[in-house]
Amino acid sequence: MSEPNRIAETDLDATVHRLEFTVDWPPGHAAAYVISGDEPILIDAGTPGERGSEELRAELSEHGYGPSDIEHVLLTHGHTDHVGQTPTLLEAGSPTVYAPRQLRDRYEREMETVAERTRANLLEAGLEPEYLDSASERLLSAHRTVRASLPEDAVDVWIDDASFTVGTREIEPIYSPGHHLSHFCFGTTLDGDRVVFSGDMAMEPFRAPSLLVNFDDGVEDSVRRFRATLDRLKTYRFERVFPGHGPVHDRYEACLDRSIADLESKLERCLERIESDRTTAFQIATERAGTEHGIGRIFAETVGLVGYLEDRGDVRSVLEDGVRFYEST
């Protein structure tokens, strides 16, 4: 695992152990955390597959634990790199699993419906038909992997906005949609300090993309929800941040401010592009990425960016032959 992201042994983090899992996108890892105690708590469950299983066991062993020692599994959101090893933990022991209520609501949508709406929304966003099969399969594969890694009957407690107790620890859930519809940050107190396990929010040195629902219905709201979440998170104060990617840090408010500035900058650039010529979200995403094959995770956010601009009245859209074009007002 990547040593630069390890945290120094201090009084604060002596009871928190960081686990890292390899991912194939920057920064190259996903982080989970064990809060030690009589009932060890694991926050997030790493990546799926054999490699993820091996890394889970190795990382836990480094801190004197095995999968069967985990008493509670607390999940920040329904992405594969955060729920992937839940089956391994359930096979090894009988932990109490806590997951966002919004995931249960998502599971109520049949995969056939998700597939149909994903394909329709990709085409409406301007995706060229030749890429439709590969793009939709990549997105649907992620949905299927999450449902396989965290089936509904594996969850013991569905989290909402109410504070709850995990073992003997009080947890303050902060609903924070944008990166994903189900995203929560978890505040608690360690050695007298307020800390937050922030999932994919308040990370350094980058901001997670606004994915919300991938390309299911509601994709156009991704940036609006993300921006509102950043404003909500700024009403909290935390001395230490344990994020799902990037280093542990103490720059909570600065990270939020940087994320707001980054979103505003991207909105401004999108507006300038639309003012220069009518276009689609796919065309803007391709220009942002520099290639049609590199738009990946920024495509959904781009749909959210132009949707935000339209909600704000800066642009308008027109649907032509199933494709949505944006133009200046």
C-alpha positions in Angstrom: 0.0 0.0 0.0 1.1 3.6 -0.5 3.1 4.7 2.5 2.7 8.5 1.8 -0.9 8.3 2.8 -0.3 6.5 6.1 -1.0 8.6 9.2 1.5 9.3 11.9 1.0 7.7 15.3 -0.5 10.5 17.4 -2.8 10.5 20.4 -5.7 11.2 18.1 -5.3 8.5 15.6 -4.0 5.8 17.9 -7.5 4.3 18.1 -8.1 4.6 14.3 -6.3 2.3 11.9 -6.4 3.1 8.2 -6.8 0.3 5.6 -6.0 0.9 1.9 -7.3 -0.9 -1.2 -6.0 -0.6 -4.7 -8.2 1.1 -7.3 -7.5 1.7 -11.0 -8.0 5.5 -10.9 -6.3 8.4 -9.1 -5.2 8.5 -6.4 -4.7 4.7 -6.7 -6.3 3.7 -3.4 -9.6 3.7 -1.5 -9.4 4.0 2.3 -11.4 2.3 5.1 -10.9 2.8 8.8 -11.0 0.6 11.9 -12.0 2.3 15.2 -10.6 0.0 17.8 -12.3 -0.9 21.0 -14.2 -3.7 22.6 -16.4 -3.8 19.5 -14.2 -2.9 16.5 -16.0 -0.7 13.9 -15.0 -0.8 10.3 -16.0 2.3 8.3 -16.3 1.3 4.6 -15.4 -2.1 3.3 -13.0 -1.7 0.4 -13.0 -3.0 -3.1 -14.7 -6.2 -4.4 -13.0 -9.3 -5.8 -10.1 -11.5 -4.8 -7.5 -8.7 -4.7 -9.8 -6.7 -2.4 -10.2 -9.7 -0.1 -6.4 -10.3 0.1 -5.9 -6.6 0.8 -8.6 -6.6 3.5 -7.0 -9.5 5.3 -3.4 -8.1 5.0 -4.4 -4.6 6.1 -6.4 -5.9 9.1 -3.6 -8.2 10.1 -1.1 -5.3 10.1 -3.1 -3.9 13.0 -3.7 -7.1 14.8 -7.2 -7.9 13.4 -8.9 -10.5 11.2 -12.2 -10.2 9.4 -13.9 -12.1 12.1 -12.9 -9.5 14.7 -15.0 -6.7 13.1 -18.3 -6.2 15.1 -19.8 -3.4 13.1 -19.5 -2.3 9.5 -20.6 1.3 8.7 -20.9 2.2 5.0 -20.7 5.8 3.7 -22.2 5.2 0.3 -23.1 2.6 -2.3 -20.0 2.6 -4.6 -18.1 -0.6 -5.3 -14.8 0.6 -3.7 -16.7 1.3 -0.4 -18.9 -1.8 0.0 -16.9 -4.4 -1.9 -15.7 -6.7 0.9 -18.9 -6.8 2.9 -19.4 -10.5 1.9 -16.0 -11.4 3.2 -16.8 -9.8 6.6 -20.1 -11.6 6.8 -18.6 -14.9 5.9 -15.9 -14.6 8.5 -18.2 -13.3 11.3 -21.5 -11.7 12.2 -21.0 -8.0 12.2 -23.9 -5.5 12.4 -24.0 -3.8 9.0 -25.2 -0.2 8.7 -26.0 1.3 5.3 -27.8 4.4 3.9 -31.5 4.2 3.6 -31.3 5.6 0.1 -29.6 2.5 -1.1 -32.6 0.4 0.0 -34.8 2.8 -2.0 -32.5 2.4 -5.1 -32.8 -1.4 -4.8 -36.5 -1.1 -5.3 -35.9 -0.1 -8.9 -35.7 -3.2 -11.2 -32.4 -3.5 -13.0 -34.4 -3.7 -16.3 -35.8 -0.2 -15.5 -32.3 1.1 -14.6 -30.9 -0.3 -17.8 -33.7 1.3 -19.9 -33.4 4.7 -18.4 -29.6 4.6 -18.4 -29.5 4.0 -22.1 -32.2 6.7 -22.8 -30.4 9.3 -20.7 -27.0 8.6 -22.3 -28.5 9.2 -25.7 -30.3 12.3 -24.6 -27.0 13.7 -23.2 -25.6 13.3 -26.8 -23.7 10.1 -26.5 -22.9 8.8 -30.0 -24.9 5.6 -30.6 -21.7 3.6 -31.4 -20.6 4.0 -27.7 -24.0 3.2 -26.2 -23.6 -0.5 -25.5 -20.1 -0.2 -23.9 -21.0 2.9 -21.9 -24.3 1.5 -20.6 -22.7 -1.9 -19.7 -20.0 -0.2 -17.7 -22.5 1.8 -15.7 -24.9 -1.2 -15.2 -22.0 -3.4 -14.1 -21.3 -1.0 -11.3 -25.0 -1.2 -10.2 -24.9 -5.0 -10.3 -21.6 -5.2 -8.3 -23.0 -3.0 -5.5 -26.2 -5.1 -5.3 -24.1 -8.3 -5.2 -21.6 -7.0 -2.6 -24.3 -5.5 -0.4 -27.7 -7.3 -0.9 -30.6 -5.7 0.9 -30.9 -8.6 3.4 -27.2 -8.1 4.5 -28.1 -4.8 6.1 -29.2 -4.7 9.7 -29.6 -1.0 10.2 -30.7 1.5 7.5 -29.3 4.9 8.3 -31.2 8.2 8.0 -30.5 11.6 9.5 -31.0 10.5 13.1 -28.0 10.0 15.3 -27.4 6.4 16.4 -25.1 4.3 18.5 -22.6 1.8 17.1 -21.4 -0.3 20.0 -20.9 2.3 22.6 -20.0 5.1 20.1 -22.4 7.9 19.2 -22.4 8.6 15.5 -23.8 11.7 13.8 -24.8 10.9 10.3 -24.7 13.8 7.8 -26.6 13.2 4.6 -24.4 14.5 1.8 -25.7 13.5 -1.7 -23.9 14.6 -4.9 -21.1 12.2 -5.4 -23.7 9.5 -4.8 -27.4 9.7 -3.9 -26.8 7.6 -0.8 -23.7 9.4 0.5 -23.3 10.1 4.3 -20.5 11.5 6.3 -20.1 10.3 9.9 -19.2 12.6 12.7 -18.0 11.4 16.1 -15.7 12.3 19.0 -12.2 10.8 19.4 -10.1 11.8 22.4 -12.2 14.9 22.9 -11.9 16.1 19.3 -14.7 16.2 16.7 -13.7 14.1 13.7 -15.5 13.1 10.5 -15.3 10.0 8.4 -16.1 11.8 5.2 -16.3 9.1 2.6 -15.8 10.8 -0.8 -16.3 14.4 0.5 -13.7 16.9 1.9 -10.8 15.0 0.3 -7.3 16.3 -0.6 -6.0 17.3 -3.0 -9.0 16.8 -5.3 -12.8 16.7 -5.4 -14.9 13.6 -6.2 -17.1 13.9 -9.3 -20.8 14.6 -9.0 -22.2 11.2 -10.1 -25.4 11.0 -7.9 -27.2 8.2 -9.8 -24.7 7.6 -12.7 -27.1 7.9 -15.7 -30.3 6.8 -14.1 -33.1 9.3 -13.8 -32.0 12.3 -11.9 -28.5 12.6 -13.4 -29.2 16.2 -14.3 -29.5 17.1 -10.5 -26.0 15.9 -9.6 -24.3 19.2 -9.4 -27.3 20.9 -7.7 -27.3 18.3 -5.0 -23.5 18.4 -4.7 -23.4 22.2 -4.3 -26.2 22.1 -1.7 -24.3 19.4 0.2 -21.1 21.5 0.3 -23.1 24.4 1.8 -24.6 22.1 4.4 -21.3 20.6 5.3 -19.9 24.1 5.9 -22.2 24.5 8.9 -20.2 21.8 10.7 -16.8 22.0 12.4 -14.3 19.1 12.6 -10.7 19.0 13.8 -9.8 15.9 11.7 -11.0 14.3 8.5 -10.7 10.6 7.6 -11.5 10.5 3.9 -12.2 7.6 1.5 -9.3 8.7 -0.7 -6.3 10.9 -0.2 -4.5 11.6 3.1 -6.0 12.1 6.6 -6.0 15.8 7.2 -7.1 18.7 9.4 -8.3 21.1 6.6 -12.0 20.4 6.6 -13.3 23.8 5.8 -10.5 24.6 3.3 -11.4 21.4 1.4 -15.0 22.4 1.2 -14.1 25.9 0.0 -11.8 24.4 -2.7 -14.6 22.1 -3.9 -17.0 25.0 -4.1 -14.5 27.0 -6.1 -13.8 24.1 -8.4 -17.5 23.6 -9.1 -18.0 27.3 -9.8 -15.0 27.3 -12.2 -16.4 24.3 -14.1 -19.8 26.0 -14.3 -18.2 29.1 -15.7 -16.3 27.2 -18.3 -19.4 25.3 -19.3 -21.4 28.5 -19.7 -18.6 30.0 -21.8 -18.7 27.0 -24.1 -22.5 27.1 -24.5 -22.4 30.8 -25.2 -19.9 30.2 -28.0 -22.1 27.6 -29.8 -25.1 25.3 -29.0 -23.8 22.0 -27.9 -24.6 18.8 -26.0 -23.4 17.5 -22.6 -21.4 14.8 -24.4 -19.6 17.3 -26.6 -18.7 19.4 -23.6 -17.5 16.3 -21.6 -15.4 15.2 -24.6 -13.7 18.6 -24.8 -13.1 18.6 -21.1 -11.5 15.1 -21.3 -9.6 15.7 -24.5 -10.9 12.4 -26.0 -14.2 10.6 -26.5 -12.6 7.6 -24.8 -11.6 9.5 -21.7 -14.8 11.1 -20.5 -15.5 8.3 -18.0 -16.6 9.7 -14.7 -16.9 13.4 -15.8 -19.8 12.7 -18.3 -22.5 12.4 -15.6 -21.1 15.5 -13.8 -21.2 17.4 -17.1 -24.9 16.6 -17.4 -25.3 18.0 -13.9 -23.3 21.1 -14.8 -25.5 22.0 -17.8 -28.6 21.1 -15.8 -27.6 23.5 -13.0 -27.0 26.3 -15.5 -30.4 25.7 -17.0 -32.1 25.7 -13.6 -30.3 29.0 -12.9 -31.6 30.5 -16.1 -28.2 31.0 -17.7 -28.9 28.6 -20.6 -31.9 26.8 -22.2 -32.2 23.4 -23.8 -34.2 21.9 -26.6 -34.8 18.2 -27.4 -34.2 17.3 -31.0 -34.7 13.7 -32.2 -34.0 12.5 -28.6 -30.8 14.5 -28.1 -30.8 17.6 -25.8 -28.9 20.6 -27.0 -28.0 23.6 -24.9 -27.8 27.2 -26.0 -27.4 30.6 -24.3 -30.5 32.5 -23.2 
